[in-house]
Every structure is written in structure tokens, then in C-alpha cells.
Amino acid sequence: MFSDVYDRLVGYVGGGTDPEDPGDVLAMGMVLRIEKSDPPNRHGLLVAAARAVVLLCLDERAQTDGLWAPGLDAWCDARIRKIARRARGKQWYDVQGLWGVTAEHDGCEARAFVPGRVGDVDPRVKKLQIGGTDVDGELLSGDPSGDGEGLCLWINPGLDMTVGKAAAQVGHASMLGVALFSLDEAQTWYDAGCPLDVRLASAERWSALVAAADRGAAAAVRDAGFTEVEPGSMTVIAERARID
């Protein structure tokens, strides 16, 4: 039932400690398609990454007794980690058969994989480069507009993140943003393909979003600070929005 996957995300608490063996750390792998000859734009790639993550988490295969449920259950009971890598050409096509979901936006593509042990990452993914996942293009600012209900994922204007880091953060925000919907609203949103947008907040907008998150009207991502940002940094805030 859809309520299974909805409840998993809405009930997510996070935290906890890492296992002694680094290979036992649980993480969701993400692959961003970054072709050398025709690189994607930053905005489209982040939207695709965020949608790939939440589409995977709400997929029917993630429901109780589904093939993906054990991996997602264990991951959501631990400290959530995401690892973004880049792929191009044959590398991209080689990983399409692995358990996961690919999303596209504005010609940009990203794939999220069912979480598992870092030590068990498929060789086709493990060989992909983690660094160098940056692309050109400015993030959009200002309010999105449209006729359908969705999420807007606002990025902290005070942080400088590579597109790989930002992809992991907006992916987390799309998961936390599910709690802003009722069960029926979340089902409708999923059936529509999880429409969402990613925007760079102004300083004034960010201040208002932080206040909204503090009162439960928005969902904030607070990073553990393993890479690029200080521990406890608020990286992305999700809010309900009208999306094209």
C-alpha cells in the first residue's frame, strides 16, 4: 500500500551513530549524467536528482514486502547518507539495469539507487568518479509558478556546494517534503510524477523559510557536515508550491 512508503518517510527521525566498519555504512547511491560534449545545466540536473530520490522512495517496490523495502527500511533507521557520482556515455547506460529510478528534467538526467552497504556497491557504480560533479549554469531564483501542487526546494544562499553535494541535499529535501502532504495529497503528487522545483533563496526568503521550518510549515535539511559544509548547516528547505 502507498501508506507504507508514506509512513516510512513521514516517520523518519534520523541520527544515530555510524558502524565501526566503514563498509557497513548504509548509503543511497546517486548518479548524475554529465556528458563531456553536452553537459547538463545545474538547475535541470538538481531537479532530476531530487525527483529520482523521492520517486524511488515512494515506488510500489518500496512498499512492505516489496523487493526494495529491506534496503530502505534499514537506511531510514540509520543515519541517512547519499553519495553522488557522475557518469557519461556507456557508463550511464551500464547502471540503468541496477535497482533504482531515473528522472529527467529539461533534458537532464539523474538516477537514484536502492540504498545498501557502502562495501557492497556494484562495481559499475563504484568505478564512477565522485569528485568533479560540478556543472555550469546558475540556479533559478524567485517563485516558481504553475497549475499543479508540488514542492519547491530552496537552497541556502550562504553556502557554496558542488552540484554533487547539492544533489544529495535536494534529494533529502524531497524526502522530508513528503511530510508536508497528507496521505491522499502525497498519492496524488506521486501519481503526477512528483513535480518539484529547485531555487536559490534570497537572504530575505531564507530567513522566512527558516521561521516556517521552525513552526513546522516547511521541512529543513540539516547536514551532518561530512563534506563541504559545517556540521548542522541548514542546506535546503522544502515548502509547498505551485509547480508547472
C-alpha positions as CSV (number, residue, x, y, z in Angstrom):
1,M,0.0,0.0,0.0
2,F,1.1,3.6,-0.7
3,S,0.6,4.3,3.0
4,D,3.7,2.1,3.7
5,V,6.1,4.3,1.8
6,Y,4.4,7.5,3.0
7,D,4.7,6.4,6.6
8,R,8.3,5.5,6.2
9,L,9.2,9.0,5.1
10,V,6.9,10.9,7.4
11,G,8.2,8.8,10.4
12,Y,11.8,9.3,9.5
13,V,13.8,10.7,12.5
14,G,17.4,10.3,11.5
15,G,20.5,10.5,13.7
16,G,22.3,7.6,15.2
17,T,26.0,6.6,15.1
18,D,28.0,5.0,12.3
19,P,29.1,1.4,12.5
20,E,32.7,0.6,13.3
21,D,33.4,-0.9,9.9
22,P,33.1,1.8,7.2
23,G,32.0,-0.8,4.8
24,D,28.8,-1.3,6.9
25,V,27.7,2.3,6.4
26,L,24.4,2.5,4.5
27,A,24.1,4.9,1.7
28,M,21.9,5.7,-1.3
29,G,23.9,6.0,-4.4
30,M,23.1,8.6,-7.0
31,V,24.5,9.0,-10.5
32,L,24.3,12.3,-12.4
33,R,24.5,12.2,-16.1
34,I,27.2,14.7,-17.1
35,E,28.2,14.2,-20.7
36,K,31.5,15.9,-21.7
37,S,30.3,17.1,-25.1
38,D,26.9,18.3,-24.0
39,P,26.9,18.9,-20.2
40,P,23.6,19.5,-18.4
41,N,22.6,22.7,-16.8
42,R,22.7,22.9,-13.0
43,H,19.1,23.6,-12.4
44,G,17.8,20.8,-14.5
45,L,20.2,18.3,-13.0
46,L,19.2,19.2,-9.4
47,V,15.5,18.9,-10.2
48,A,16.1,15.5,-11.8
49,A,18.2,14.3,-8.8
50,A,15.6,15.4,-6.3
51,R,12.8,13.7,-8.2
52,A,14.8,10.5,-8.7
53,V,15.2,10.1,-4.9
54,V,11.6,10.7,-3.9
55,L,10.2,8.7,-6.8
56,L,12.4,5.7,-5.6
57,C,11.2,6.2,-2.0
58,L,7.5,6.2,-3.0
59,D,7.8,3.4,-5.6
60,E,5.5,0.4,-5.2
61,R,8.6,-1.8,-5.0
62,A,9.5,0.1,-1.8
63,Q,6.2,-0.9,-0.1
64,T,6.1,-3.5,2.7
65,D,7.1,-7.0,1.2
66,G,8.4,-5.2,-1.9
67,L,11.9,-6.0,-3.2
68,W,13.2,-2.6,-2.2
69,A,11.7,-2.4,1.3
70,P,14.5,-4.0,3.3
71,G,17.1,-1.7,1.9
72,L,15.0,1.4,2.5
73,D,13.9,0.3,6.0
74,A,17.5,-0.3,7.1
75,W,18.6,3.0,5.6
76,C,15.9,5.1,7.2
77,D,16.6,3.5,10.5
78,A,20.3,4.7,10.3
79,R,22.0,8.0,9.6
80,I,20.9,8.8,6.0
81,R,23.8,9.1,3.6
82,K,23.8,9.8,-0.2
83,I,26.8,9.5,-2.5
84,A,26.6,11.3,-5.8
85,R,28.8,10.2,-8.7
86,R,29.0,11.3,-12.3
87,A,28.6,9.1,-15.4
88,R,28.8,9.7,-19.2
89,G,28.4,7.6,-22.3
90,K,28.5,3.9,-21.8
91,Q,28.9,4.4,-18.0
92,W,25.5,5.9,-17.8
93,Y,23.8,3.1,-19.7
94,D,25.6,0.4,-17.8
95,V,24.0,1.4,-14.5
96,Q,20.4,1.6,-15.8
97,G,19.7,-2.0,-15.0
98,L,20.5,-1.7,-11.3
99,W,17.7,-1.3,-8.8
100,G,16.7,2.3,-8.9
101,V,14.8,5.1,-10.6
102,T,15.9,7.6,-13.3
103,A,14.3,11.0,-13.5
104,E,14.6,13.7,-16.2
105,H,14.1,17.4,-16.3
106,D,14.8,19.8,-19.1
107,G,17.0,17.2,-20.9
108,C,19.0,16.5,-17.7
109,E,19.0,13.0,-16.1
110,A,19.9,11.5,-12.7
111,R,19.4,8.1,-11.2
112,A,18.9,7.1,-7.6
113,F,19.6,3.5,-6.4
114,V,18.2,1.4,-3.6
115,P,20.3,2.0,-0.5
116,G,22.8,-0.6,0.7
117,R,26.1,-1.1,2.3
118,V,28.9,1.1,1.1
119,G,31.1,-2.1,0.9
120,D,28.6,-3.8,-1.4
121,V,28.3,-1.1,-4.1
122,D,28.0,-2.6,-7.5
123,P,31.3,-2.3,-9.5
124,R,29.6,-0.5,-12.3
125,V,28.7,2.3,-9.8
126,K,31.8,2.1,-7.6
127,K,34.2,2.9,-10.5
128,L,32.4,6.1,-11.2
129,Q,34.0,9.4,-10.1
130,I,32.7,11.1,-7.0
131,G,34.7,14.3,-7.5
132,G,34.3,16.6,-10.5
133,T,30.5,16.5,-10.4
134,D,30.2,20.2,-11.0
135,V,28.5,21.9,-14.0
136,D,27.9,25.4,-15.3
137,G,24.7,27.3,-15.0
138,E,23.1,29.5,-12.4
139,L,20.3,28.3,-10.1
140,L,17.0,30.0,-10.7
141,S,15.7,32.4,-8.1
142,G,12.2,33.8,-7.4
143,D,9.0,31.9,-7.0
144,P,8.1,29.0,-9.3
145,S,4.7,29.2,-10.9
146,G,2.3,26.7,-12.3
147,D,-1.1,25.0,-12.1
148,G,-0.2,21.9,-10.1
149,E,0.7,21.3,-6.5
150,G,4.3,20.4,-5.8
151,L,7.4,21.2,-3.7
152,C,9.9,24.0,-4.1
153,L,13.3,23.1,-2.7
154,W,15.1,26.3,-1.6
155,I,18.9,26.2,-1.4
156,N,20.7,28.2,1.3
157,P,22.3,31.3,-0.4
158,G,25.1,31.4,2.2
159,L,26.6,28.0,1.2
160,D,28.8,27.1,-1.7
161,M,28.1,23.5,-2.7
162,T,29.2,21.5,-5.8
163,V,26.4,20.1,-7.8
164,G,27.1,16.6,-6.4
165,K,26.7,17.8,-2.8
166,A,23.6,19.9,-3.7
167,A,22.1,16.9,-5.5
168,A,22.3,14.9,-2.3
169,Q,20.8,17.7,-0.3
170,V,17.8,18.4,-2.6
171,G,17.3,14.6,-2.7
172,H,17.0,14.6,1.1
173,A,14.7,17.6,1.0
174,S,12.3,15.9,-1.4
175,M,12.0,13.0,1.0
176,L,11.4,15.3,4.0
177,G,9.0,17.4,2.0
178,V,6.6,14.4,1.7
179,A,5.5,15.2,5.3
180,L,4.1,18.5,4.1
181,F,1.4,16.5,2.3
182,S,-1.5,14.4,3.7
183,L,-1.5,10.8,2.6
184,D,-4.1,11.5,-0.1
185,E,-2.2,14.6,-1.3
186,A,1.1,12.6,-1.4
187,Q,-0.5,9.9,-3.5
188,T,-1.8,12.5,-6.0
189,W,1.6,14.1,-6.1
190,Y,3.3,10.8,-6.7
191,D,0.9,9.9,-9.5
192,A,1.7,13.2,-11.1
193,G,5.4,12.3,-11.2
194,C,6.4,14.3,-8.0
195,P,6.5,17.7,-9.6
196,L,9.0,20.0,-7.9
197,D,11.4,22.8,-8.5
198,V,14.8,23.9,-7.1
199,R,15.5,27.5,-6.4
200,L,18.2,29.6,-4.8
201,A,16.7,31.6,-1.9
202,S,17.5,35.2,-1.4
203,A,18.7,36.2,2.1
204,E,15.2,37.6,3.0
205,R,13.5,34.5,1.6
206,W,15.8,32.2,3.5
207,S,15.1,33.9,6.8
208,A,11.3,33.5,6.2
209,L,11.8,29.8,5.3
210,V,13.8,29.1,8.5
211,A,11.0,30.6,10.5
212,A,8.5,28.4,8.6
213,A,10.6,25.3,9.2
214,D,10.8,26.1,12.9
215,R,7.0,26.2,13.1
216,G,6.6,23.0,11.0
217,A,5.3,24.7,7.9
218,A,8.3,23.7,5.9
219,A,10.9,20.9,6.0
220,A,14.6,21.7,6.6
221,V,17.7,19.6,5.8
222,R,20.4,19.8,8.4
223,D,23.6,18.3,7.1
224,A,25.9,16.1,9.2
225,G,28.9,18.0,7.8
226,F,31.0,15.2,6.5
227,T,31.8,17.1,3.3
228,E,31.8,20.7,2.1
229,V,29.7,22.3,4.8
230,E,29.9,22.7,8.6
231,P,28.1,20.2,10.8
232,G,24.5,21.2,11.5
233,S,24.3,23.5,8.4
234,M,20.8,24.0,7.1
235,T,21.3,23.4,3.4
236,V,17.8,23.1,1.8
237,I,14.3,23.9,2.9
238,A,11.3,22.3,1.2
239,E,7.9,24.1,1.0
240,R,4.6,23.5,-0.8
241,A,4.4,25.4,-4.0
242,R,2.6,25.8,-7.4
243,I,4.7,24.0,-10.0
244,D,4.5,23.8,-13.8
